[in-house]
Amino acid sequence: MNLETYSDILKSLVHQISICCVKNTPYYHLTTEIIQMIESYLDDSVFFYKKKDIVNYYASLAYAHGWICAGSYLGLYSIPFFPISWRNIEFP
């Protein structure tokens, strides 16, 4: 998969997150901060993509991917699927 497809998958995953924590608890606030971090890294990736800075474009996507995995593995939220393998990413 190319980087644009990788980006599209990550963006679709962030919109499908289902928070598993009770509102107004410390875990809920942590979860919303993690989701905000994911969205920030995805926004950064768009910035770097427009500048044709492929290294930082990929790095931003990788950090977003890492945050998605972290919150999911911690059980803070669930995602319907996770079709991404690090091994399938192709670089130009």
C-alpha positions as MATLAB code, in Angstrom:
seq = 'MNLETYSDILKSLVHQISICCVKNTPYYHLTTEIIQMIESYLDDSVFFYKKKDIVNYYASLAYAHGWICAGSYLGLYSIPFFPISWRNIEFP';
ca = [
       0.000    0.000    0.000;
       1.263    3.483   -0.752;
       1.453    6.309    1.777;
      -1.743    7.978    0.544;
      -3.705    4.767    1.134;
      -2.059    4.408    4.545;
      -3.142    7.962    5.368;
      -6.712    7.325    4.201;
      -7.006    4.194    6.330;
      -5.729    5.986    9.434;
      -8.142    8.879    8.868;
     -11.071    6.507    8.499;
     -10.059    4.611   11.635;
      -9.955    7.720   13.791;
     -13.551    8.498   12.804;
     -14.643    4.997   13.804;
     -13.221    5.013   17.328;
     -15.722    4.020   20.025;
     -14.726    5.262   23.456;
     -15.084    2.554   26.112;
     -14.660    4.767   29.185;
     -17.302    6.419   31.324;
     -17.606   10.157   30.672;
     -16.036   12.587   33.138;
     -13.572   10.045   34.461;
      -9.780   10.340   34.266;
      -9.701    7.513   31.694;
     -12.228    9.318   29.519;
     -10.132   12.498   29.604;
      -7.015   10.486   28.778;
      -8.849    8.901   25.854;
      -9.953   12.241   24.442;
      -6.393   13.546   24.737;
      -5.071   10.533   22.836;
      -7.664   11.023   20.100;
      -6.697   14.694   19.918;
      -3.046   13.637   19.576;
      -3.956   11.260   16.721;
      -5.848   14.026   14.931;
      -2.941   16.439   15.423;
      -0.472   14.014   13.876;
      -2.834   13.417   10.955;
      -3.120   17.186   10.464;
       0.675   17.427   10.566;
       0.890   14.728    7.904;
      -1.248   16.830    5.554;
       1.058   19.801    6.124;
       4.151   17.742    5.322;
       2.457   16.112    2.327;
       1.754   19.539    0.837;
       5.403   20.510    1.356;
       6.474   17.249   -0.329;
       8.444   16.353    2.802;
       8.000   12.604    2.575;
      10.085   11.749    5.645;
       8.050   13.884    8.026;
       4.842   12.922    6.196;
       5.536    9.273    6.941;
       6.728   10.036   10.484;
       3.484   11.869   11.270;
       1.446    8.950    9.953;
       3.546    6.486   11.948;
       3.019    8.470   15.172;
      -0.743    8.624   14.533;
      -0.694    4.868   13.911;
       1.186    4.325   17.166;
      -1.320    6.360   19.169;
      -4.222    4.475   17.567;
      -2.616    1.185   18.584;
      -1.771    2.376   22.094;
      -5.283    3.486   23.007;
      -6.797    0.364   21.509;
      -4.389   -1.993   23.290;
      -5.020   -0.188   26.585;
      -8.751   -0.752   26.130;
      -9.587    2.954   26.195;
     -11.448    2.684   22.901;
     -12.270    0.143   20.277;
     -11.887    0.264   16.541;
     -13.828   -1.991   14.164;
     -10.787   -3.355   12.337;
      -7.101   -2.780   11.942;
      -6.051   -3.750    8.401;
      -2.652   -2.101    8.483;
       0.606   -3.986    8.590;
       3.858   -2.061    8.782;
       5.282   -4.475    6.231;
       2.810   -3.490    3.499;
       3.780    0.171    3.197;
       5.506    1.100   -0.044;
       7.726    4.127   -0.412;
       8.159    6.079   -3.619;
];
